[in-house]
Amino acid sequence: MRKAIVVGSGFGGLAAAIRLQAMGVQTTLLEARDRPGGRAYVYQQDGYTFDAGPTVITDPSSLEELFELTGRKMADYVELLPITPFYRLLWEDGTAFDYVNDQPELDRQIMALNPADVEGYRRFLEYSQAVFEEGYLKLGHVAFLDIGSMIRSAPQLAKLQAWRSVYSMVSKFVKNEHLRQALSFHTLLVGGSPFASSSIYALIHALERKWGVWFPRGGTGALVQGLARLFTDMGGEMRLGAPVTEILTQGERVTGVRTRGGETLNAD
């Protein structure tokens, strides 16, 4: 049987390891820390649990696809709960805005902020859906492993004005400052500034309107544990506290890794 090694047990590492194991490749997952999760690490203190990284799911279909590859049901490993409102935004002047997936309710709230922005929001939603189509559905699966693939995508990105910040694009459509912030804050979820991050992130709005916003029962850590259990149930091996210090090569081919403890693991 072919063997593979995956370094790091964040969501990307877990998903890659599960896919490899589902393909019949005996996979070992190495994690430097004391528990899986990577950026989705969980801290526990005084009886409380804190998600250190991501907190919500906006594309549950990608998780469902992962479980389908293994022939197992996601419901047996983790439960996703729909959230409504998606977000509640509060400002120091007392203004509140519930970001919901209910168009009449959104219209009512926008009308209260600035009646002219109701039509502006509809035009922004059309723009967001166009970015979603190009940036997520069409380009989301492009690996961009070479300069050629990046150049081929340039016309689409230029058409969508991806060089502009998401805040500046939102500001083209709506004028109320609170609403501008409500429609552009999503980059904060990935550690980016709405004033500097590409307007490609405007796609998140359409993505959330399409699939909703979900929360794993028990927090993000419960989702991590569910994916880790899925991997080991399939016969995969997970090693915690095993930081990789060197990737071994022979010519232009990777042959294995060496851990901080001096152990060498070989792979195909």
Secondary structure, 3 states (H helix, E strand, C coil): CCEEEEECCCHHHHHHHHHHHHCCCEEEEECCCCCCCHHHCEEEECCEEEECCCCCECCHHHHHHHHHHHCCCHHHCCCEEECCCCEEEECCCCCEEEECCCHHHHHHHHHHHCCCHHHHHHHHHHHHHHHHHHHHHHCCCCCCCCHHHHHHHHHHHHHCCCCCEHHHHHHHHCCCHHHHHHCCHHHHHHCCCCCCCEHHHHHHHHHHHHHCCEEECCCHHHHHHHHHHHHHHCCCEEECCCCEEEEEEECCEEEEEEECCCCEEECC
